[in-house]
Amino acid sequence: MTELHPDLRENVRMLGELLGQSIQRHPGQECFELIEEVRAAAKSDRRKESGSGQRLISLLGKLRDDELLPVTRAFNQFLNLANLAEQYHGIRRRRDHHSDLKVEPLSEVFERLKADGTSADALHQCVAGMRLEFVLTAHPTEVARRTLIMKYDEMSDCLSSLDHDDLLPSEREEIIGRLSRLVAEAWHTDEIRHERPTAVDEAKWGFAVIENSLWEALPRFLGELDASLQEATGQGLPLQASPIRIASWMGGDRDGNPNVTHEVTRKVFLLGRWMAADLFLRDIKSLRAELSMWQASDELRQLAGDSREPYRQVLANLRDRLIKTRDWAEASINNEPADANGILFENEDLIAPLELCYRSLTECGLEHIAEGALLDTIRRAHTFGLPLIRLDIRQEATRHAEAVAEMVEFLGLGDYLSWSEKERQTFLLSELQGRRPLVPRNWEPSAPVREVLDTCEVVARQTPEALGSYVISMASQPSDVLSVILLLRESGMTFPMRVVPLFETLDDLRGAPDSMAALFEVDWYREYCHGQQEVMIGYSDSSKDAGQLMAAWAQYQAQEKLTQVATQYGIHLTLFHGRGGTVGRGGGPANSAILSQPPGSVNGSFRITEQGEMIRFKFGLPRLAVQSLTLYTSAVIEATLAPPPEPEDNWRETMDWLTERSLKAYREVVRENPDFVPYFRQVTPEQALGKLALGSRPARRKATGGVESLRAIPWIFAWTQMRLMLPSWLGSDVALEDAAREGRLPVLREMMQGWPFFKTYVDMLEMVLAKADLRIAGYYEQTLLDDDQLRSLGDSLGKRLEACVQRLLELKEQSELLEHEPVFAHSMRVRNPYTDPLHYLQAELLKRDRENDNQGEVPDLVEQALKVTMAGISAGMRNTG
């Protein structure tokens, strides 16, 4: 059995001891001993010692209301501290330490590609022209409060400070003392938000990720990329290159979220400019201290005048304009009079003086100085720019159609919504090619349409660098795209914004290639998009709609066909992957996911959502962010230059055969079994999720309705909490069972060997099955179900899960799950004694919560403890939705 690395084990032990000391101080020794007794019982229970399970349940069942909260909080805090130790372990620097997280250096990736036949020129061209964009989203899964995240970051700094062999005893004591105080501060901080964050709060959280991590990480990563490229090809990264982009949905994603209004979006644009001005001001102040030299080019002197310190003079002018910009943004945010004279608004206003300083230093033979902090600032200016982050706008297709329909009706031109697609296109293209405004001067639209038009006006006032994509959910026809372009133009937009259809359900994915072909057939549109098109592939709802196996295959086929369609029309296609953190939402190791995409679909450009707690796990610390950027970049370059082979015809036929069975089996349970929705509602904490103030978005698209109205994130969250993990394996169980019965396992093994897509799918299924726990799920059923018919459904699902595990082991020819991932397996085993009490408590608290709810009153301590169990289980599982 693989143990945790000794350094990691020591850090987990030390943090656990410090937490124990905090508990001993308050609430006191009695509470500490109770928690230790529960922990010991949970460990014995996992070892299957006689009677241990009953001892644990009995202990938890006897907890008084006033003991519930400290016990649940203790286990929650420990799991967060274990996550912190694991996260730091992935980036620690110590002699003889090899991190369990293997990140292949860029230089090795480049040498491997060259050895496999990629020319130096092709490699340089690919890297210099690469477009990898991360889209930060505020899906409601980040359970930890920002105040605690900041404490955890400082704890990580303390662990880093302890990682030195030359510390004096007094120095070591001082660091551990600081760590002890931070753990105590976290213990005495309420870990649960009591008010739901606003969309603006979420956007500020996204900006904080840039300020605290990516601002430092990005130039460091680009420096490594530049050096590796220079070594491999003889040419470095061009000064203007920005292979990495950061975008956001926070404050722009209004699909199903009534809390995101045009005013929220306006404020988020301005907050980004305020934050960018503030961050660049810090850079400029540091640069003025550094660039004290007097040698300068004539070009720079012309701007600086006869100053003895010309660089400082140029940077002083930039500093003054940044201060004006920050003041203007702050006044605008507060709806106060704002002086826009002399502000920096276009990126070029910031970049030009910086690059002038760079050219001057280089001309004067001071390249070494130019390539220090100044180059870092120039790279930040090209990547983040004055808007700081590119804001995406997302809205549902019918909202745009309704806006056009109201205009058309007011003008007496007919009933737009009843028109055929051809009639809609003819009208839209006629308006787009004409010059007269469409929006009538005295027209008073309905409130929903007014909001759509106001949003378009806010967007139209931005610079191109401030905008990401305008994403249309539920898009299916060319008119869905053309109507958005028309509304933007009517609002005063003077440049072409990327308009991106999102294909998510099974039917949408299947229809996507024909939809895009119809759009590319429109001559006017091909001219508008300048040969560039982005298409978003949704993972969440397709999995909820069709089950994970069918969804994965439909996504793969849609990407293949979309790539073919784009090539046919001479369009460069960028696929935007709407992945979540969990397997049920397309999650998993980033490099495996990218390298398993269809050949040709990653063509030097790749866009991907990063959501909720996964942003923190991947980008929360600068060194962690550098690792994540390295993983993604190397995968995009490799998938572009050395794509995987086309799957064999018989592999495709086998996938069709498997998914036909998995889809039928999945929908028979989720859609057709009348007991399923009552079972889901009773056995999971789905109904209680609304109590957690997780995000600005409502959990449901509609206030009423069944599973179909539930957003994909709470759908996954609920099943993860009680460990049945149903969305990620249901359907696959039947497909694998039928494959074994009909002797198809040898073909599946062949597919795993030769097809990265299928291997990645099987590996992700294994990981999910390892997180599932039938004993825990059974306890939820025993505690929360009072209907024999629902219990019967639970029994059958449990048997299916067990059969799925056996078939997977047979397919992979293993005796146990995670045989080839021993570190991950051990990490799960270490967490179990801490997550188990939270699961047992959650089931009991859900029961009390529902009983008290029926009587009209839920004690605060019960409700608070229930919320903490949700947060703790999320931490233990390392992902939520």
Secondary structure, DSSP 8 states (H G I E B T S, - for coil): -----HHHHHHHHHHHHHHHHHHHHTT-HHHHHHHHHHHHHHHHHHTT-TTHHHHHHHHHHT--HHHHHHHHHHHHHHHHHHHHHHHHHTT---TT---SS----HHHHHHHHHHTT--HHHHHHHHHH-EEEEEEE--TT--S-HHHHHHHHHHHHHHHHH--TT--HHHHHHHHHHHHHHHHHHHTS--S-SS---HHHHHHHHHHHIIIIIHHHHHHHHHHHHHHHHHHHS----TT---EEEEE-TTTB-TT-TT--HHHHHHHHHHHHHHHHHHHHHHHHHHHHH-------HHHHHHHTT-SSHHHHHHHHHHHHHHHHHHHHHHHHTT-----TT---SHHHHHHHHHHHHHHHHHTT-HHHIIIIIHHHHHHHHHTTTTSSEEEEEEEHHHHHHHHHHHHHHTT---GGGS-HHHHHHHHHHHHHS-S--S-TT----HHHHHHHHHHHHHHTS-GGGEEEEEEET--SHHHHHHHHHHHHHTT--S--EEEEEE-SHHHHHHHHHHHHHHHT-HHHHHHTTTEEEEEEE-HHHHHHH-HHHHHHHHHHHHHHHHHHHHHTT-EEEEEEE--SSGGGT-S-HHHHHHTS-TTS-SSEEEEEEEHHHHHHHHSSHHHHHHHHHHHHHHHHHHHHS------HHHHHHHHHHHHHHHHHHHHHHTT-TTHHHHHHHHSSGGGGGGS---SS-SBSSSS-SGGGB-HHHHHHHHHHTT--HHHHTTHHHHHHHHHHTT-HHHHHHHHHH-HHHHHHHHHHHHHHHH--HHHHHHHHHHH---HHHHHHHHHHHHHHHHHHHHHHHHHT-SSTTTT-HHHHHHHHHHHHHHHHHHHHHHHHHHHHHHHHHTT---HHHHHHHHHHHHHHHHHHT---
